[in-house]
Amino acid sequence: MTQPSGEPFCPRCLPRKRGLQDYDNRLVVFDTNVIESHYLAPLLRGEQCRDFALLRQHVPSYKPGLYVKSYYEICQHAKLGTKRFPWLSDEFSYPGGVEKGRQILAQLPDCDPETNLYWWFCMAEEWTACDWSEEENRVRSFVRRSDVEAELLHLKVRREFTEWKLALSGFCYRIGRVLEGHMTVLTPSDVYGRSGEYHDEVSSLEQDLATRRLVPNEDLEIISAALACHACAFVTAEKALLTSTALSIDLNWKTAFVHVDQLPTALAEDFAFRWSRQQASPRPV
């Protein structure tokens, strides 16, 4: 049998459908909690990250990475204003979370900030194109004199709220750019394949994690992404992931579960151990 080119047909020459075994396994995937607690603030300052440098300088080199869901979680924390994170500070021009929005709305009499916050958060997108000086001129020109003061206050609050919302979105975009500049960001296309070619295998993995392993619901996507991409290691500070989850996962998966404090030690061993008591525990204080 010949091909249209006239050359003999060879089944082995056909493009082989890729499988999970074809993923780049030089990735070290970091959990959201360690990105936020250890790395994000220094990265926002423009500082070099020792752990990332160690990974890249190793021979052969490793690539620090994260699943995009971690970025989405970080954005949620920025919007909620979780104060325990060092990167949520004035040092990085953080404009404040939704509590700041409530404070802005509280300037309006007879306005329930809790009820109106979410609607204003949506409408602020529509107000970004406003010429605020022109808006003020319209109020002074077309609103009856007795209502001008109230309308000007409403306009002032609307402007402050819009500027805060834009600053908060800009802050989240900045975090995304910084993370992309220092880490490989895995997307659903990377996990499932651009044409869904890995969908069946990844779905089977997810079902296994959900039904036969001990993975917290909120971590299932990130864990399945790290395993599906055959990451060399998953770095976290979450005790449940380092103990019950790591020990319950099938030993056929080689991804090492490593406490962030033990990353240099595990790296020196080339992530030879999928789990050990030492690499699952923080360094003694």
C-alpha positions, -999 to +999 in steps of 0.1 A: +000+000+000+013+034-009+007+070+003-005+097-021+031+107-024+039+073-039+060+063-008+053+030+009+027+033+037+041+028+072+018+028+102+046+036+125+051+069+106+017+081+116+016+108+142+010+091+175-017+103+198-001+118+228-008+105+263+000+117+298+034+101+296+044+128+271+041+157+295+072+176+304+080+162+339+106+188+348+079+209+365+078+216+402+043+227+410+037+251+439+005+252+460-013+284+464-005+287+501+033+287+496+031+311+467+012+336+489+032+330+521+067+327+508+072+341+473+046+366+461+057+396+483+094+392+473+085+387+436+063+419+437+094+438+451+114+425+421+136+404+443+152+372+431+138+340+445+164+316+459+142+285+456+133+292+420+170+299+412+180+265+428+155+247+406+167+264+374+204+260+382+201+223+390+215+200+364+193+191+346+171+221+354+136+221+368+109+247+362+088+263+389+051+262+380+016+267+393-018+257+381-039+287+370-064+280+397-038+292+422-038+325+405-076+327+406-075+319+443-049+347+449-072+371+431-101+360+453-079+367+484-071+401+471-107+409+466-117+396+500-087+414+516-074+385+537-050+404+560-027+375+569-009+377+536+022+399+535+016+410+499-018+427+508-002+459+519+004+495+509+040+486+500+026+470+468-001+496+462-028+473+473-060+493+472-079+472+497-105+445+493-143+446+494-143+462+529-128+493+512-157+492+488-182+491+517-165+520+533-168+541+501-205+532+498-211+541+535-206+578+526-241+577+510-270+582+534-297+555+531-274+532+513-269+496+525-233+489+516-238+451+520-267+451+495-253+475+470-216+464+470-220+436+444-242+456+420-218+486+421-189+462+416-206+451+384-216+486+373-182+501+379-171+485+346-197+507+328-185+538+346-148+535+336-154+556+305-170+584+324-156+619+321-161+629+357-157+666+351-183+665+324-206+645+347-202+671+374-210+699+349-242+680+339-253+677+375-248+715+381-266+723+349-295+700+348-303+690+384-326+712+404-308+733+429-322+716+460-308+682+448-274+693+435-255+686+467-269+651+471-262+643+434-227+656+437-221+634+467-235+604+447-212+613+418-182+616+441-189+582+457-194+566+423-161+580+411-142+568+442-158+533+439-149+530+402-113+541+408-110+516+437-125+488+416-101+496+387-071+497+411-081+463+425-084+447+391-051+463+381-035+449+412-047+414+403-034+418+367-001+429+381+001+397+402-006+377+371+022+393+351+046+388+380+038+351+383+039+345+346+074+362+345+088+338+371+068+305+368+052+282+342+015+288+345-004+256+336-039+261+321-067+237+314-053+233+279-020+221+293-038+196+315-065+183+291-047+190+258-055+218+234-080+196+215-090+176+246-067+147+237-059+140+273-095+144+285-103+107+291-071+101+310-073+132+332-110+125+339-101+090+350-074+104+373-099+130+388-125+102+394-098+081+411-088+111+433-124+118+442-135+083+449-105+064+461-080+089+476-081+115+504-080+148+487-097+179+501-124+192+476-107+226+473-074+210+464-085+184+439-081+204+407-045+215+416-035+180+427-049+164+396-032+190+374+002+184+391-002+146+387-016+147+352+014+169+340+037+144+357+053+171+378+085+161+396+072+176+428+043+193+444+054+218+470+030+229+498+028+238+534-007+222+539-004+194+564-034+174+551-019+173+516+015+162+529+001+134+550-033+119+543-034+130+506+002+121+497+000+087+514-033+078+499-023+084+462-014+054+441+024+048+441+024+047+403+023+084+405+059+096+410+052+133+419+070+139+452+050+157+479+074+182+496+070+207+524+083+241+512+109+241+540+123+209+527+125+219+490+164+223+489+168+189+506+144+171+483+159+189+452+194+177+462+180+142+461+164+148+427+130+143+442+138+106+445+112+099+472+075+104+464+070+108+501+091+107+532+084+118+568+113+143+566+103+160+534+066+162+545+076+180+577+087+217+583+122+224+595+124+225+633+123+260+646 
